[in-house]
Amino acid sequence: MTTKNKRTFSPFKVFLISGFSFFVGFTVCLVLYGSISGSVYDDAVLSNEDPLTYIDSIIMKLENGMVISSSTSNTRMSSNTINHVQSSAKHQVDCQQWHQERNLNNQKEDDLHGDDDGNKNDSVSSIGRRSFEHNDHVDYDIHHSGNQILEELDALSDGPDALNLVCPYPLVPFQNRIVKSNDTISTERIIPKVLHVSMKSRCLPRDLARIMDRWKLRFPNYSIFFHDDNAVQRLITGEEWPEFPGFHRAMKCVLLKGAMVIDIWRVLLLWKYGGVYTDIDNWPEDAFTEDVIPANLTAFFFSDPNNRPSQWFMALEPRHPIMYESMLHVLHHIFEMSNLRQPQLVQVTGPFAIRMGYAVFLSRLRKDGMEAVFQNDKVLAGTAGKTVYKSSNGYYQRRLKNTFITLKKGYDDIVPWNRTLNVTRNERIVMESGVLHWHTLRKQVLKSKSVPKVSCKDYLKMLDEKQQKGPSIFATGTKGTNKSMPALLS
């Protein structure tokens, strides 16, 4: 009688199989949790019901084992998932309560004083106009002459000082281009004919200078302003921003420079000046001309792979509600950060912030479902009757012949670095610019522990306590720095 040999695995193989199984299971759980909590939060924030009441009703149904249908999910959730959804949704819905309280205060003022014609008006649109057009803190007139705005932007971005800029080879200096005309801001075109771009320095890698030349060619009637790191900080710190209470206090918790700061800066820039913002690695294709953005629109976006409004390309009029609501979302979630060393970039300042500003702006469409709020290729009217258009011809849909933008076009091409070495275009850009990707920067921070692993609220409490003890404790630097009060990363 023969016996079959039992198949055995070495401990190493068992470890590999177990690890792989855990990784797959964990990834699936993350995907499911993200879709579930995201859709429940969408329904809560954009519902016409009281947000907390709405969330409580969702939780009650879940606890009773009922199947919940929302815009993106139809599933039965476990008690463990219920707890995650409950804490996540209630935490994030605080932002919507903040918005409601602000509008309620504006409504009380309107009830007391009436509108501009001496009549009381309690419509939603009047509240929007009160918030975005008649805000007592807003003293910037979007109907300044176009040339005056161009001069202000040129000074803000250090354009005059850069006229004689000399860069070391092979870097190429970029100068602002100013196209003076009578319709930079006019009734004919609502969104200013101004293009904003940002990077660490005006001395650009040759491949990025090539992209900027392309924008000049495709948008010949647009003024182009380049904002380096100094210009970015000048806008952030040079204004009080009274329309955004707590702004400068929140910025104390932004200890990781780079992507988070740029996220905040571009919202502020478009809120104050309007115009077009584009990431510097966006290549405008032949189909993308000045006429693509209609003259009568107040906001224009592309649709990203998750059907969110693009953060990498935004075009808006000054003082647009989308930017206002986006900044309120950013500030709220900065204050709620639980770990300054590992901020959730996408949710706090990244695409999710723009998505929420966009969704609140179009919240009246919620009655027709989330699909109506985020539909593409259609002019939609939101707060105060302002309009927005989200185009599906974004860079990620390369199968389309009329795609308007290509991200990192030709970055995989092999190009010469010097006489003996060839590299990819992307590698050459990194070597010439010295700019680190956000993920690389975060890894360095985690390794060095140069940023405290505390919440924003605890960190601000530390600052307040140290300030009471005297200014000498605030000395920052790489040598002799109090380890609990790290110097900001550049």
C-alpha positions in Angstrom: 0.0 0.0 0.0 1.5 3.3 -1.1 1.0 6.5 0.8 1.0 9.9 -0.8 3.6 12.3 0.4 2.1 15.2 2.2 2.9 18.5 0.6 4.7 20.8 3.0 5.7 24.4 2.8 8.8 26.0 4.2 8.2 28.7 6.9 9.4 31.3 4.4 6.7 30.3 1.9 4.1 30.3 4.6 5.2 33.8 5.6 5.0 35.0 2.0 1.5 33.5 1.4 0.2 34.8 4.6 1.6 38.3 4.0 0.2 38.4 0.4 -3.3 37.3 1.7 -3.3 39.9 4.4 -2.2 42.6 1.9 -5.0 41.7 -0.6 -7.6 41.5 2.1 -6.5 44.8 3.7 -6.6 46.5 0.3 -10.1 45.3 -0.5 -11.3 46.5 2.9 -9.8 50.0 2.3 -11.5 50.2 -1.1 -14.8 49.1 0.3 -14.6 51.4 3.3 -13.6 54.4 1.2 -16.5 53.9 -1.2 -19.0 53.3 1.6 -18.0 56.2 3.9 -17.5 58.6 1.0 -21.0 57.9 -0.4 -22.7 58.2 3.0 -20.9 61.5 3.6 -21.9 62.8 0.2 -25.6 62.0 1.0 -25.3 63.7 4.4 -23.5 66.9 3.4 -25.7 67.5 0.4 -29.0 66.4 1.9 -31.7 69.0 2.5 -32.3 67.4 5.9 -30.4 68.4 9.1 -26.9 66.7 8.5 -26.6 65.1 11.9 -30.2 63.9 11.9 -29.5 62.4 8.5 -26.4 60.6 9.7 -28.2 59.2 12.7 -30.9 57.8 10.5 -28.3 56.1 8.3 -26.6 54.6 11.4 -29.9 53.4 12.8 -30.7 51.6 9.6 -27.3 50.1 9.5 -27.6 48.8 13.1 -30.9 47.2 12.2 -29.1 45.3 9.4 -31.0 47.1 6.6 -29.5 47.5 3.1 -28.6 51.2 2.5 -28.7 52.5 -1.0 -26.8 55.7 -1.8 -25.2 57.3 -4.8 -22.3 54.9 -5.1 -23.0 52.0 -2.8 -25.7 49.4 -2.1 -24.4 47.0 0.5 -24.9 45.4 4.0 -22.3 46.6 6.5 -20.9 44.9 9.6 -21.0 46.5 13.0 -17.3 47.3 12.7 -17.9 49.2 9.5 -20.8 51.0 11.1 -18.5 52.4 13.8 -16.1 53.6 11.1 -18.8 55.2 9.0 -20.4 56.8 12.1 -17.2 58.4 13.4 -16.0 59.4 9.9 -19.3 60.9 8.8 -20.0 62.8 12.0 -16.5 64.2 12.0 -16.6 65.5 8.5 -20.2 66.8 8.6 -19.1 69.4 11.1 -17.9 71.4 8.0 -21.4 71.5 6.7 -22.7 72.7 10.1 -20.1 75.5 10.0 -21.4 76.6 6.6 -25.0 76.5 7.8 -24.2 78.6 10.9 -22.5 81.2 8.7 -25.4 81.4 6.3 -27.8 81.6 9.3 -25.9 84.6 10.7 -26.0 86.3 7.3 -29.7 85.6 7.1 -30.3 87.3 10.5 -28.4 90.4 9.3 -30.6 90.5 6.2 -33.8 90.1 8.3 -32.7 93.1 10.5 -31.4 95.4 7.8 -33.2 94.2 4.6 -31.5 93.9 1.2 -30.1 96.7 -0.9 -33.6 97.8 -1.9 -34.8 98.0 1.7 -36.8 94.8 1.4 -36.3 91.6 3.4 -35.3 88.6 1.4 -34.8 85.1 2.8 -34.2 83.1 -0.4 -31.2 80.8 -0.7 -29.8 82.9 -3.5 -29.9 86.1 -1.4 -27.9 84.3 1.3 -25.4 83.3 -1.3 -25.1 86.9 -2.6 -24.7 88.1 1.0 -21.9 85.6 1.5 -20.0 86.1 -1.7 -20.8 89.5 -3.1 -21.8 91.7 -0.2 -19.4 90.4 2.5 -18.3 93.3 4.6 -14.8 91.9 4.9 -14.3 91.7 1.1 -12.9 95.0 -0.1 -11.4 93.8 -3.4 -13.3 95.1 -6.4 -13.3 92.6 -9.2 -14.2 95.3 -11.6 -10.9 97.1 -11.2 -9.5 97.9 -14.6 -7.8 94.9 -16.2 -4.4 96.7 -16.5 -4.5 97.6 -12.8 -4.9 93.9 -11.8 -2.1 92.9 -14.2 0.2 95.4 -12.5 -0.7 94.1 -9.1 -0.1 90.5 -10.1 3.2 91.4 -11.7 4.4 93.0 -8.5 3.0 90.1 -6.3 5.0 87.6 -8.4 8.2 89.7 -8.5 7.9 90.2 -12.2 9.9 93.5 -12.3 12.8 92.1 -10.3 13.0 89.0 -12.5 13.6 91.0 -15.7 17.4 90.7 -15.4 17.3 87.2 -14.0 20.3 85.0 -15.0 20.1 81.3 -14.4 22.9 78.7 -14.3 23.0 76.4 -17.4 21.0 74.5 -18.3 18.1 76.3 -16.5 16.0 78.8 -18.4 14.6 82.0 -16.8 10.9 82.6 -17.2 9.5 86.1 -17.4 5.9 87.2 -16.8 4.0 88.0 -20.0 1.6 90.8 -19.7 -1.0 91.4 -22.4 -2.7 94.6 -21.7 -6.2 95.1 -23.1 -9.6 96.4 -22.1 -11.2 93.0 -21.5 -8.9 91.3 -19.1 -11.9 91.6 -16.7 -15.0 92.7 -18.5 -18.6 91.9 -19.1 -17.7 90.1 -22.3 -15.5 87.5 -20.6 -16.2 86.7 -16.9 -13.1 84.7 -16.2 -10.0 86.9 -16.4 -7.6 86.2 -19.3 -4.8 85.5 -16.8 -2.8 82.2 -16.5 -1.1 81.3 -13.2 1.7 78.8 -12.9 3.9 78.0 -9.9 7.2 76.2 -9.1 10.0 76.6 -6.6 12.1 78.9 -8.8 11.8 81.0 -12.0 14.9 79.2 -13.2 13.2 76.3 -15.0 14.5 73.0 -16.3 14.6 73.2 -20.1 11.8 70.7 -20.4 9.4 72.8 -18.3 10.4 75.9 -20.2 9.3 74.0 -23.3 5.9 73.5 -21.7 5.6 77.2 -20.8 6.4 78.1 -24.4 3.6 75.8 -25.5 1.1 77.7 -23.2 2.2 81.0 -24.7 1.5 79.6 -28.1 -1.9 78.1 -27.3 -3.1 81.1 -25.2 -1.6 84.1 -27.1 -4.0 86.7 -25.6 -3.5 85.7 -22.0 -1.2 87.3 -19.5 1.0 84.6 -17.8 2.3 85.0 -14.3 4.9 82.8 -12.7 4.7 82.4 -8.9 7.8 81.1 -7.2 8.1 80.0 -3.5 8.6 83.6 -2.4 5.5 84.8 -4.3 3.5 82.0 -2.8 4.4 83.0 0.7 3.9 86.6 0.0 0.2 86.0 -0.9 -0.4 83.7 2.1 1.3 85.9 4.7 0.8 89.3 3.2 -3.0 89.4 3.7 -5.1 89.2 6.8 -7.8 87.1 5.0 -10.6 88.2 7.4 -13.2 86.4 5.2 -11.5 83.1 6.4 -11.5 83.3 10.2 -8.6 81.5 11.8 -6.6 81.2 8.6 -3.2 82.2 9.9 -3.7 80.2 13.1 -4.5 77.1 10.9 -1.4 77.7 8.8 0.8 77.1 11.9 -0.2 73.5 11.6 1.0 73.2 8.0 4.5 72.0 8.8 5.1 70.1 5.6 5.9 72.6 2.8 5.3 71.7 -0.8 2.0 70.3 -2.0 -0.1 71.3 1.0 1.0 75.0 0.8 0.5 75.1 -3.0 -3.0 73.6 -2.5 -3.9 76.4 -0.1 -2.2 79.1 -2.2 -4.0 78.3 -5.4 -7.4 78.5 -3.7 -6.5 81.9 -2.2 -5.1 83.1 -5.5 -8.1 82.2 -7.6 -10.4 83.5 -4.8 -8.8 86.9 -4.9 -7.8 87.4 -8.5 -9.5 84.7 -10.5 -8.1 83.5 -13.8 -6.7 80.2 -14.9 -4.5 78.0 -12.8 -2.6 75.0 -14.4 0.0 72.6 -13.0 3.3 73.3 -14.8 3.5 69.7 -16.2 0.2 70.0 -18.1 0.8 70.1 -21.9 -2.0 71.9 -23.8 -2.9 70.0 -27.0 -3.8 71.5 -30.3 -7.5 71.2 -29.5 -7.1 73.4 -26.4 -7.5 77.0 -27.4 -8.7 80.2 -25.7 -12.2 79.6 -27.1 -12.6 76.3 -25.1 -13.6 78.2 -22.0 -16.8 80.0 -22.8 -16.9 83.8 -22.2 -20.1 83.7 -20.1 -18.9 81.0 -17.6 -17.9 81.8 -14.1 -16.0 78.6 -13.5 -14.5 75.8 -15.6 -12.9 72.5 -14.7 -12.0 69.2 -16.2 -13.2 65.9 -14.7 -10.4 63.8 -13.1 -10.4 60.0 -13.1 -12.7 60.0 -10.0 -15.1 62.3 -11.6 -14.0 65.1 -9.3 -13.4 68.7 -10.6 -9.8 69.0 -11.5 -7.4 70.5 -9.0 -4.6 70.5 -11.6 -6.6 72.9 -13.8 -9.1 75.5 -12.6 -10.5 78.6 -14.2 -12.8 80.9 -12.2 -13.9 84.5 -11.8 -12.7 86.3 -8.7 -14.6 85.7 -5.5 -16.2 82.6 -6.7 -18.3 80.6 -4.2 -16.4 77.3 -5.1 -13.1 78.7 -3.9 -14.7 80.2 -0.8 -16.4 76.9 0.3 -13.2 75.0 -0.6 -11.1 77.2 1.7 -13.6 76.8 4.6 -13.3 73.0 4.1 -9.5 73.2 4.1 -9.4 75.3 7.3 -11.8 73.0 9.1 -9.9 69.9 8.3 -6.5 71.4 9.1 -7.7 72.1 12.6 -9.0 68.5 12.8 -5.7 66.9 11.7 -4.8 64.2 14.1 -1.2 63.7 13.1 0.9 66.6 11.7 3.6 64.2 10.6 1.3 62.3 8.4 -1.4 64.6 7.1 -4.1 63.2 4.8 -3.2 65.5 1.9 -6.0 64.4 -0.5 -8.7 64.9 2.1 -7.4 68.0 3.9 -6.1 70.4 1.1 -6.1 68.2 -2.0 -8.8 67.2 -4.6 -11.4 66.4 -1.9 -11.4 70.0 -0.7 -12.2 71.3 -4.2 -14.7 68.5 -4.6 -16.6 69.6 -1.5 -16.5 73.3 -2.5 -17.9 72.3 -5.9 -20.6 70.1 -4.3 -21.7 72.7 -1.8 -21.9 75.3 -4.7 -24.2 72.9 -6.6 -26.1 71.5 -3.6 -29.5 72.6 -5.1 -29.0 69.8 -7.7 -28.8 67.2 -4.9 -32.5 66.4 -5.2 -31.7 64.8 -8.6 -28.9 62.7 -7.1 -25.1 62.9 -6.8 -24.8 62.2 -10.5 -26.6 65.5 -11.2 -24.1 67.4 -9.1 -21.0 65.9 -10.8 -22.3 65.5 -14.3 -20.0 66.5 -17.1 -20.2 68.6 -20.3 -23.1 70.7 -19.2 -23.4 74.2 -17.9 -24.7 74.0 -14.3 -26.1 76.9 -12.2 -25.2 77.1 -8.5 -25.1 79.6 -5.7 -26.1 83.2 -6.6 -26.9 82.0 -10.1 -23.2 81.5 -11.0 -22.3 78.9 -13.5 -19.8 76.1 -13.9 -18.8 73.6 -16.6 -16.8 70.4 -16.0 -15.4 68.9 -19.2 -14.8 65.2 -19.7 -12.0 65.8 -22.1 -9.3 65.7 -19.4 -5.8 64.4 -19.8 -6.6 60.9 -18.4 -8.9 60.1 -21.4 -6.1 59.8 -23.9 -8.3 57.6 -26.1 -10.1 60.8 -27.2 -8.7 62.6 -30.2 -9.8 66.0 -28.9 -8.2 65.7 -25.5 -7.3 69.2 -24.3 -4.5 68.5 -21.9 -1.8 65.7 -21.6 -0.1 65.3 -18.2 3.6 64.9 -18.4 3.7 64.5 -22.1 6.9 62.9 -23.3 8.2 62.3 -19.7 9.3 58.8 -20.6 11.3 59.9 -23.6 15.1 59.3 -23.5 17.0 62.5 -23.5 20.7 63.5 -23.0 21.7 64.6 -19.5 25.3 65.2 -20.6 27.7 64.0 -23.3 27.9 60.5 -21.8 24.6 59.9 -20.0 21.1 59.6 -21.2 18.1 59.7 -18.9 14.3 60.0 -19.1 12.8 63.4 -19.5 11.3 63.1 -16.1 14.6 62.2 -14.5 16.2 65.2 -16.2 13.6 67.5 -14.8 14.1 66.2 -11.3 17.8 66.5 -11.5 17.7 70.0 -12.9 15.0 71.4 -10.5 15.8 69.5 -7.3 12.1 69.5 -6.5 11.0 66.4 -4.5 7.7 64.7 -4.9 5.3 65.0 -1.9 5.6 61.3 -1.1 9.4 61.5 -1.1 9.3 64.5 1.2 6.9 62.7 3.6 9.2 59.7 3.7 12.1 61.9 4.7 10.0 63.5 7.4 8.9 60.1 8.8 12.5 59.0 8.9 13.9 62.2 10.5 11.0 62.7 12.9 11.4 66.5 12.4 7.7 67.1 12.6 5.9 66.2 15.9 3.4 63.3 15.9 0.6 65.4 17.4 -2.8 66.8 16.4 -3.2 70.3 15.2 -5.1 71.3 18.3 -2.5 69.9 20.6 0.3 71.6 18.6 -1.5 75.0 18.8 -1.9 74.4 22.5 1.9 73.8 22.8 2.5 77.0 20.9 0.2 79.0 23.1 1.9 77.6 26.2 5.4 78.4 25.0 4.3 81.9 23.9 3.2 82.6 27.5 6.6 81.6 28.8 8.4 84.0 26.5 9.5 84.6 22.9 13.0 83.1 23.4 11.6 79.6 23.3 10.5 80.1 19.7 14.0 80.1 18.2 13.9 77.7 15.3 16.7 76.2 13.3 18.6 73.1 12.6 21.1 73.6 15.5 19.9 74.4 19.0 16.3 74.1 18.1 13.8 72.9 20.6 13.0 69.4 19.3 9.3 69.7 20.1 9.1 72.9 18.0 10.6 71.9 14.6 11.8 74.3 11.9 9.4 74.3 8.9 10.5 72.2 6.0 11.3 73.9 2.7 
